[in-house]
Amino acid sequence: MDNPSLIQRSLQHVWHPCTQMKRHETLPLVPIAKAEGVWLYDFEGRRYLDGISSWWVNLFGHGHPHIKAALRDQLEQLDHVMLAGFTHAPVVELSERLGALTGLGHAFYASDGASATEIALKMSAHYWRNTGRPEKCRFVGLAGGYHGETVGALAVTDIAIFREAYAPLVRLAATVPSPDARGAQPSESAVDVAHHAAAGLQSWLEQHHASTAALIVEPLVQCAAGMAMHDAAYLREARALCERYEVHLIADEIATGFGRTGTMFAHQQAGIRPDFICLSKGLTGGTLPLSAVLTTDAVYQAFYDDEVARGFLHSHSYTGNPLACRAALATLELFEQSDVLAHNAALAQRLDQAFAPLTQHPSVRHARRQGMIWAWDIDEGFDGTKPQPGFASRYARQAMAQGVVLRPIGNTLYAMPPYVLDAETAAHLAQGALAALQATLADKGDARD
Ligand SMILES: *Cc1c(COP(=O)(O)O)cnc(C)c1O
C-alpha cells in the first residue's frame, strides 16, 4: 500500500478530528505505518519523535511489550461482555486499584474523556436531586477550561472556537477567573494569582451556591488552554470553598493524571480530595479508549435505594471493556515495577538542560514546566510586529521536517513526551524543537493558519 493512495483515500472517506478538511489541500496528511517506543514511522521509513504523546495519551512509548502481552492474554480469555448484570476480573481489579490510588472507591466507566465529564456532571446534579436539593443543577468552570466537546461537556469548556457554532445547543455553565500564573503582575507570585482567582470563585459561589452542583477544574495545568499552569494553592482554596458552599469539586485529571504533572495525580500536590475524578488518556498507556469517573462513598450512597430511578441510569455499550481495563492494569503495573515518578523527575531535569537554548531564545516568553509538561509562549513580535498568523501550523510542519511531532496551541509551543526518552531521543526532541522554531521564525512566507 503506497503512501499517496492512503492520503487520497483518507481525504475521500475519513473525516479527521479537529480539522478544517480543506486545509489538507495544502497541508499533507501523514500516513503512519507503525510505531515503536517514542517513534512514529511513515511508509518511506522516516521516523518522527512523538513529542506530544499522540494527543497526550501515551506514557511508556508505543507498543510497550508488557501492555501488548497483557492484551494478547486478555484477548484469549474474554474480549467483551456487557457490564450491566455481569462483571469480570479486569474491571474489578482496576476499580480496586484506582480506589486505592485515589481514596475514591467507586468507579464508573466510559470510553472517552468527554463522556467522563458528562458522567461527573450528571452524577453531581443527580446526587443533589436525590438528596432533596434539585435546584443545585448548574456548574461552574475556569476561564479557558477544557473538558471535552460533546454537547454537555461543551457547557463547561471555555474555548470559543470549539463552542461558538454550537452555542444554541449548550446550556452554558458559569466561568470564574483562571489562576493561570502568567497573569501575575511584576510584584506578584503564582500564589498571589491563585489567591485572586480563588477570591473570584468565592464571590461567585457566595451568590450562586444554592443553584450550583459542582465546580470542575483541571488541576495544575489547563492543557488545552495552552498549558496554563497554576499554583496548587488554588486547589486548596477551591476545595475549602466547595466545602463551605456545599458544591462538589470535580477534578478533571484526563490530561494531568498518571504522573504527567510529577505526582500520580495532579490534585495530590495540593493535598486535597476531590468529590469526583475524571480519568482517561494515559489510563491505558495510550493503547485503547477508556475513561473512568471515580467518586466517594457519600455520592455512591445517595444513589443506593430500592427505587430504580434514584440509581445512576447511564450506560455505554462498551462500559468497562475487558481489553481496555486490562491495558489499564498493565499500565498501572508499569508504575509499580519501577519508581516512574522519580525516574521522570530526573528525566525532566535532563530535558530542562536540553531545552535550555530554546528556553533562552529571544522570542520565548513564560517558559514553564510542570512535571513532564514543558511550554513556551512564542512572541513572534520581538522585531516589533504582531504575532504571525498560522504560527502553530507553520511550526508543526517545520517540526515534522526535523523529525519531531510538536503541534503548538496558538502561539504556545509545548512538549509532552512519553516517559521513556533516553539521552539520544531527549537531545533529538530538544534540538528539533529549537531548529523548528528558528525555521518558522525565518520563514514568514505562508501565513495560512
Ligand atoms: C482531552 C481532554 C478531555 C476530553 O477527552 P476526550 O477523550 O478527547 O473526549 C477532557 N478534559 C481534559 C482536561 C482533556 O485534556
The ligand as an SDF file (V2000), in Angstrom:
LIG
                    3D

 15 15  0  0  0  0  0  0  0  0999 V2000
   -8.6270   15.6170   26.2760 C   0  0  0  0  0  0  0  0  0  0  0  0
   -9.3630   16.1330   27.4460 C   0  0  0  0  0  0  0  0  0  0  0  0
  -10.7210   15.8590   27.6190 C   0  0  0  0  0  0  0  0  0  0  0  0
  -11.5410   15.1210   26.5960 C   0  0  0  0  0  0  0  0  0  0  0  0
  -11.1020   13.8230   26.3860 O   0  0  0  0  0  0  0  0  0  0  0  0
  -11.5630   13.0720   25.0390 P   0  0  0  0  0  0  0  0  0  0  0  0
  -11.1510   11.6660   25.2270 O   0  0  0  0  0  0  0  0  0  0  0  0
  -10.8000   13.7560   23.9330 O   0  0  0  0  0  0  0  0  0  0  0  0
  -13.0200   13.2600   24.8980 O   0  0  0  0  0  0  0  0  0  0  0  0
  -11.3380   16.3220   28.7550 C   0  0  0  0  0  0  0  0  0  0  0  0
  -10.6580   17.0100   29.6840 N   0  0  0  0  0  0  0  0  0  0  0  0
   -9.3560   17.2950   29.5480 C   0  0  0  0  0  0  0  0  0  0  0  0
   -8.6590   18.0380   30.6350 C   0  0  0  0  0  0  0  0  0  0  0  0
   -8.6610   16.8870   28.4230 C   0  0  0  0  0  0  0  0  0  0  0  0
   -7.3810   17.2220   28.2550 O   0  0  0  0  0  0  0  0  0  0  0  0
  1  2  1  0
  2  3  1  0
  2 14  2  0
  3  4  1  0
  3 10  2  0
  4  5  1  0
  5  6  1  0
  6  7  2  0
  6  8  1  0
  6  9  1  0
 10 11  1  0
 11 12  2  0
 12 13  1  0
 12 14  1  0
 14 15  1  0
M  END
$$$$
